[in-house]
Amino acid sequence: MRFMVLSAMVALALASCGKYGPPSPPGPAADVQYPRVYPAP
């Protein structure tokens, strides 16, 4: 029982982090002043 609860907690924590796709500037696309690629960290 504890294993199932622990694995569910880990799965939810991993599923909730991150964003799909490349980074994009905030706001509408028409208002983006410099549509460049963001530098890699």
N, C-alpha and C positions, 0 to 999 in steps of 0.2 A: 504494500500500500504506500509506504513512504517513497519507494522508488518511482511509482507512477506520479505522485504529487511533485517530486523533485524534477522529474523529466518534463512534466508539463510546465513547471515554472521556468526551467531553462529554455524550453522551446518558445514560450511566450516572450521571454527577455530577448532572445536572439531574433525573433520575428519582428519585434517592434523597433529595432534600431536600423539605421541606414535608410537610404533613399534610392529609388530606382532611377536610372538614367544619369546623364552627365549633369554637373551643376549648372544652374542658370541664374541670371541676375533677377532680383525681385521686381515685381511690377509688371504691367502690361508690356507686350513686345514693342508696341509703338513708342513707348517712353524710354526705351533703352538707348542711352546715348552712345555707348561704346560697345557694340556687339562683338567682343573678343572672347577668346577662350581664357578661362581662368587659369592662373599658373598652378602647377602641381605643388603640393605642400612639401 
